[in-house]
């Protein structure tokens, strides 16, 4: 779901698995929210949403201490909105004036029946690295793990990848 700058009502975007969001272009003036349909489950579900841009910046959208979101996720309503508040929205940072073209933004949505401590540790390694070379190495490890280990089964997780474009 997204709201373009100047619009009063949000537009709805249904993200499909085939080329999701491929033509969607958002800028720093646009607001967006992630809405996921999840089956009501009696057992806990753990949700992780990470956003990666083509410049190598990785952010945790869920869980996120600033958005006050944590695991396990509540699936009683059958859906999860990020951020949860009706007046709360996500936004993109303003691109540098020297940036040209579009920046590809990727969302990695992971769902598991258990806490993914390995994923959390890899994200922390990327986010906390002070040396650029080490940060890139940790980002590679994060991507290899997330994209290479996304199989269903005990101790595994389901992965959905979504992308959109970040423009001026």
C-alpha positions as CSV (number, residue, x, y, z in Angstrom):
1,X,0.0,0.0,0.0
2,X,1.4,3.4,-0.8
3,X,0.4,7.0,-0.9
4,X,2.0,9.3,-3.4
5,X,2.9,12.8,-2.4
6,X,-0.2,15.1,-2.5
7,X,-2.7,12.3,-2.4
8,X,-5.1,12.1,0.5
9,X,-6.2,8.5,0.2
10,X,-3.6,5.7,-0.1
11,X,-3.5,3.6,-3.2
12,X,-3.4,-0.1,-2.7
13,X,-0.7,-2.2,-4.3
14,X,-1.1,-6.0,-4.4
15,X,2.3,-7.5,-4.5
16,X,2.3,-10.7,-6.6
17,X,5.1,-13.2,-6.8
18,X,5.7,-12.6,-10.5
19,X,7.4,-9.3,-11.0
20,X,6.1,-7.7,-7.8
21,X,6.3,-3.9,-7.8
22,X,8.4,-3.9,-11.0
23,X,6.9,-0.7,-12.3
24,X,6.4,1.1,-8.9
25,X,8.5,4.2,-8.5
26,X,8.5,5.9,-5.1
27,X,10.4,9.0,-4.0
28,X,11.3,10.5,-0.6
29,X,8.0,12.4,-0.7
30,X,5.9,9.2,-1.0
31,X,4.7,7.2,2.0
32,X,4.2,3.5,2.0
33,X,3.1,0.6,4.2
34,X,3.6,-3.1,3.9
35,X,0.5,-5.2,4.4
36,X,0.9,-9.0,4.6
37,X,-2.0,-11.5,4.6
38,X,-1.0,-14.3,7.0
39,X,-3.1,-17.3,8.0
40,X,-4.4,-17.3,11.6
41,X,-2.0,-19.8,13.2
42,X,-2.3,-21.3,16.7
43,X,1.5,-21.6,16.9
44,X,3.7,-18.6,16.9
45,X,5.0,-17.2,13.6
46,X,8.2,-15.2,13.3
47,X,8.3,-12.4,10.7
48,X,11.4,-10.6,9.3
49,X,11.3,-7.9,6.7
50,X,14.6,-6.4,5.5
51,X,15.0,-3.6,2.9
52,X,18.1,-3.5,0.7
53,X,18.9,-0.8,-1.8
54,X,21.3,-1.1,-4.7
55,X,23.8,1.1,-2.9
56,X,24.1,-1.7,-0.2
57,X,22.1,-0.1,2.6
58,X,20.3,-2.8,4.6
59,X,17.5,-1.9,7.1
60,X,15.3,-4.0,9.3
61,X,11.7,-3.1,8.8
62,X,10.3,-5.9,11.0
63,X,11.2,-6.4,13.8
64,X,12.1,-2.8,14.5
65,X,12.5,-1.1,17.9
66,X,11.6,2.3,16.5
67,X,8.3,1.0,15.0
68,X,7.8,-1.0,18.3
69,X,7.4,-4.3,16.4
70,X,8.7,-7.6,17.7
71,X,8.3,-11.3,17.2
72,X,6.4,-13.6,17.3
73,X,3.9,-11.8,15.1
74,X,0.2,-11.7,16.0
75,X,-1.8,-13.4,13.2
76,X,-5.2,-13.4,14.9
77,X,-6.5,-10.7,12.4
78,X,-5.2,-12.6,9.4
79,X,-3.0,-9.7,8.3
80,X,-0.1,-7.6,9.5
81,X,0.5,-4.0,8.6
82,X,4.0,-2.4,8.9
83,X,3.8,0.1,10.5
84,X,0.7,-0.9,12.5
85,X,-0.7,2.5,13.2
86,X,-3.2,3.9,10.7
87,X,-1.4,7.3,10.7
88,X,2.1,5.7,10.5
89,X,3.9,5.2,7.2
90,X,7.3,4.2,6.0
91,X,9.3,6.6,3.7
92,X,12.5,6.6,1.7
93,X,15.5,8.8,2.3
94,X,16.1,11.7,-0.1
95,X,18.5,10.7,-2.8
96,X,21.7,12.7,-3.2
97,X,21.5,15.5,-5.8
98,X,24.3,13.8,-7.8
99,X,22.4,10.5,-8.0
100,X,21.1,9.7,-11.4
101,X,18.6,7.1,-12.5
102,X,16.6,4.9,-10.3
103,X,17.7,3.0,-7.2
104,X,16.4,-0.6,-6.9
105,X,14.9,-1.2,-3.5
106,X,14.4,-4.9,-2.5
107,X,12.3,-6.3,0.3
108,X,13.1,-9.7,1.8
109,X,10.1,-11.1,3.7
110,X,10.9,-14.1,5.8
111,X,8.4,-16.2,7.7
112,X,9.3,-19.0,10.1
113,X,7.9,-21.2,12.9
114,X,10.9,-20.3,15.0
115,X,13.1,-17.3,15.8
116,X,15.8,-16.9,13.1
117,X,18.7,-16.1,15.4
118,X,21.2,-16.7,12.5
119,X,19.5,-14.0,10.3
120,X,19.3,-11.6,13.2
121,X,23.0,-12.1,13.9
122,X,24.0,-11.6,10.3
123,X,21.9,-8.4,10.1
124,X,23.6,-7.1,13.2
125,X,27.0,-7.8,11.7
126,X,26.0,-5.7,8.6
127,X,24.4,-2.9,10.6
128,X,27.1,-2.6,13.2
129,X,30.2,-2.9,11.0
130,X,32.4,0.2,11.0
131,X,34.8,-1.0,8.3
132,X,33.3,-0.8,4.8
133,X,35.1,-3.9,3.6
134,X,33.9,-6.0,6.5
135,X,30.3,-4.5,6.1
136,X,30.3,-5.7,2.5
137,X,31.5,-9.1,3.5
138,X,28.7,-9.4,6.1
139,X,26.1,-8.2,3.6
140,X,27.3,-10.9,1.2
141,X,26.9,-13.5,4.0
142,X,23.5,-12.2,4.9
143,X,22.3,-12.4,1.3
144,X,23.8,-15.9,0.8
145,X,22.1,-17.2,3.9
146,X,18.7,-15.6,3.2
147,X,18.6,-16.4,-0.5
148,X,20.4,-19.8,-0.2
149,X,18.6,-21.2,2.8
150,X,15.0,-20.3,2.0
151,X,13.5,-23.7,2.0
152,X,10.5,-24.9,4.0
153,X,11.0,-27.5,6.7
154,X,12.2,-27.8,10.3
155,X,14.5,-24.9,11.1
156,X,13.9,-23.2,7.8
157,X,11.9,-20.2,6.5
158,X,9.8,-19.1,3.6
159,X,11.2,-16.2,1.6
160,X,9.3,-13.7,-0.5
161,X,11.3,-11.1,-2.5
162,X,9.7,-7.9,-3.7
163,X,11.3,-4.9,-5.4
164,X,10.4,-1.4,-6.4
165,X,12.2,1.7,-7.6
166,X,13.5,4.7,-5.7
167,X,13.5,7.9,-7.8
168,X,13.8,11.6,-7.2
